[in-house]
Amino acid sequence: MRTLVVGDIHGGLRALQQVLERMELRSNDRFIFVGDYVDGWSENAETIAFLMDFSESYECIFIRGNHDELLYTYLKEKNNNPMWLNHGGLSSQKSYAKLSEAEIEKHITFLEHLRNYYVD
């Protein structure tokens, strides 16, 4: 079994997909995603949706990044933190404006279950 570590996706879904394609994935691979899934590129909500789907086929450990926590706060409290907006949050805000409330709730649940750390 391989353990593969991926970090700092920052809404770059296409880049993530290209990296995964090059890894020649095996069914028993384990993935550790080290956070900052959002804020930066334009496919933030799509990245979270992809990770949720990906975890149905592979063992995944998702660690919380600071950008993920800021997005969670925004989705739960509609908090427009100016620091967050200036550091990539605006792209997440635009991406999430396209989702239904039901889809947003699924993403909130995903974000609530992120780990603060992982020891292997």
Salt bridges, closest charged atoms under 4 A:
ASP8 OD1 - HIS10 NE2 3.33
ASP29 OD2 - ARG2 NH2 2.73
ASP36 OD2 - HIS10 NE2 3.76
ASP39 OD2 - HIS67 ND1 2.87
GLU43 OE1 - ARG14 NE 3.49
GLU69 OE1 - ARG64 NH1 3.62
GLU112 OE2 - LYS76 NZ 3.84
ASP120 OD2 - ARG30 NH2 3.02
